[in-house]
Amino acid sequence: MEPVLGLIGAGRLASALVAGWVRADPACAARIIATDRVDGVAEAVAAAFGIGVRATPAAVAAEADLVLILVKPQDVPTAAAEVATTLRTGAAVASAAAGVELATIRAALHADTPLARFMPNIPVAVGGGVSAVCGDAAAVARLTPWLEAVGTAVAIAEPMFDAATAISGSGPGMLAFVVEAFAESARAVGFVPADADRLAVATFAGTGLYLAETGESATALRERVTSPGGTTAAGIAALERAGVREALTAAAIAARDRGTELRSAS
């Protein structure tokens, strides 16, 4: 029998993951069940993608081979404790909550439950996600195929999770800010808003796809397309004068440090 995936929490992250999984394999919807403490949330995801709905985390855990805890960080211990009451023998658990360490989750579960943490990002909805993952080998092995179905899974050590949250977790939001600014620059040189947005998004998407598909480094691409005294050189010089490199580094550090603060407060 095909393994069953259970989702505890059916909010935005769960919806993005389900969208990506069903996009990759429509038949997998029959193997996904979800619950959410807010009435109508899991039902909305079920209506959109054809997954199953259960009334409680305990009911999900009674059927699932892999349980994903997708609730707010402060709600993770309670969700894990409820899952533990009916968790099937050999089933694994994974949490996507920022700042909640494996030890905290394990305290609410059976001692021998295979456990993992992962940090996906919103592009999982279109098969372009990046997910950092760590934990027990059995849980990671169970989780990784699901993550690779919607993008890339990168194994990291748990102490690097705050950094992963900053780069791949918060990265789409920060890169969207950059794309937004790039679209504004297109308007500044004369494009109407619709054309400016289209040019900005397509340029960022195409450049990312090119780097991913060819394996060429960003540095090599930049050097290759920057002719001395040319238009690209003029633009990059302006970016350097504006301190764009330093600003992006500061953004990553700020996001990482905020993750550490949230973890310390939990």
N, C-alpha and C positions, 0 to 999 in steps of 0.2 A: 504494500500500500504506500502511496506517495506521502511524504512527511507533511504535517500540518503546521502552518505558521500562525501563531497567535499574537495579536497586537493589544497591548494594554495602553489605551489612549488612542484616539482616532482624530487628532487635530491636524494642523497643517503639515507637520513632518510625516505623520502616518499617511495622510492623503497623498503627499508627494511620492513617498515610497511605493504605495499601492499603484499610483498612476504609472510609475516607471516599470513596475513588475508586470502589470497587465499590458502595457505597451510592448514589452519584450516577449511576453507569452500570455495571451488572453486566457488560456486554459488554467493558469495558475490561480485565478480568482477563486476557483472551487476549493483550493487548499488553504485559503486565508480566512481567519475569523478575527473579529475585533470587538472591543467593548470600550465604552467611555462613560464616565460618571455624569456627563452632561447629556440630558435627554436629547435625542435627535442627531447627535454628532456622528456616532457610528452608523446610524441608519442612513445618513446622507452619503457617507462614503460607500456604503453597500449599494445604494441606489445608483450611484455613479459608476461603480466598477464591478458589481456583482459578487462581492465578498459576503461572508456570513457574519451575523451579529449574535453576540451572546450577552447575557444580562450583567455578568460580573467578571472580574479578573479570575476568580476561582473557577468559574464555568469555562473560561478560555483555557486555563491551565490544565483542566481535566482532559482536554482533547489535543492539545498542541505538543509537538515534538520540539519546537523552538518557540520560546516566549520572548517577545520584544517589549520592554518597558519604555513607553514613549510619552511619559507624563512629565510634568514640571519637576525640577530637581527636588523641591521640598516634599513632593508627593511620592518619591521613589521608595523610601523605606516602607511606607504603608502598602503600596502596590506590591512590593516584593513579598511582604509578609502574607498578604492575601493569596498571592500566587502559590506560595509555599504550602498552603493547606491542601491543595489538590494536585500538585505538580506530578506528572507521570514519571515513573522510574526511567532513568536515562535521559529525560528531557533536559534541554539546556535553556539558560536564560541570558539575555543580553540587554543592557541599558544604554540609551542614547542621551542620558541626562548630563549636561555640562556640570563639572565640579563635584559629581558624586562618585567617590572612589569605590573600587571593587570591594574593599574591606567593609565599607558601610553597607553595601548591598548584600554581601555574603552573610552579614550578621542577621539578616532577616530571612535567609534561606536555609535549607538543609546544608550541612557542612560539605556534603559530597556533590552538590549540584554544580555541573559545569557552568561557568560564568564568564561573560565577556562584557567589555564596554566598546561602544563604537560612536563615532561622530560623523554622521553623513552631512551633506549639504543639499540645498534645494534643487540643484540640477539633476538629482536622481530622478526627478519627474520626467525628464526627457532622455534618460540614459547617459547623462554626462556628469554624474555625481562623483565626488571623491569622498571616501569614508576611511577615517583612521580607525584601527581596531587593535585591541589587546585583550589578554585574559587567558583562561585555561585553554589548552590546545584543542580539547574536544569541542568546546563552545565556539572557538574561533573557526574551526573546521566546518561546523554546522552553519555558522553565520555567513562565512565568506562567499559561498556561491550566490546567496541572495544579494549581497552587496555588489558582486561583480556582474550580476545581471542588469544592474542599473548604473554601472560606471566602473570606477577603480577602487580597490580596497588596498590600503597601505598598512602593514603591520608596524606598530610602534611600541615603545615601552610606555608604561602608564605615566611616568613623570613627564612625558612629552605631551600629555593630553591638553594642557592649557595652551601650549604652542600650536597644536593641531587645531584646536578650537579657533584660535586667532587666524590661522592661515586658510585652512579649507572650510572650516565652519562659518566664520565671519567673512571670509574672503569674497563670496558672491555679493554680499551687501556692499563691501568696500569697492569691489570692482564695478558694481553697478553705479556707485558714486562717480567713479572715474569715467565710465561710459557717458553718464549724464553730463559731466563737465565737458567731455569731448564733443557731445552733441551741441552743447552751448557754444563751443568754439566754432562748430560748423555754421551755426546761425550767425555768429559774429563776422564770418567772412562772406555772408550773403545768402546762405541757403534758407529756404522756408522751413518751419519746424518739422514737417513730416519728412522731407528729404534729409534734413540734418539728422534726425533720429535714425532713419534707415541707413544712412551712410555710416554713422557711428557704430551702430550695433553690428552691421555686416562686416565692417572692418575689424572690429575686435573678435568677432566669431571666426572670421576667415583666418586671421593671424593665429589664433589659438589652435584651430584645426590644422593649419599648416605645420606648426611646431610639433603638435602631437603626432601627426601622421609621418612627418619626415624624420623626427628625432633630432633635428637641428637645434642647437641651443639658441636662446633668445639673443645672447651676445653675438653669436655668429651671424644670425639673420640681420641684426641691427647694423653690424659692421659691413655686411655685404650690400645692403641697400642704401648705405649712406655714402654718397659721393662727396668728396672734398669740395666745399664751396657750393653744394647743391641745396635743394629745398629741404630735404630731410635733415641735413646737417644744421640748417638754420633753425628748424623746429626743435631739434634735440638740444641745441645750444640754449634756446629759450627755456626749455624744460630744466636744464641743469642750473641756469641762473635762478630759476624759481624755486629750486630745492626740492624737486619732485621725488628724487631718490630718498632724501632724508625724511620727507613727509610720509612716504609709504612705510619706511622702517619704523618711524614713530607710531604710525597707526597699528602696525603689527605688535609692537611692544605694548602699547596701551591696551589692545584687545587681550593679549596674553595675560597681562597683569590684572585686568579686570576679572578674567576667569579665575585667577589665583585668589583674588579677594572673595569672589563668590564661593569658592570651594572652602576657604577658611571660615566663612560665615555660616556654612551649612552644618 
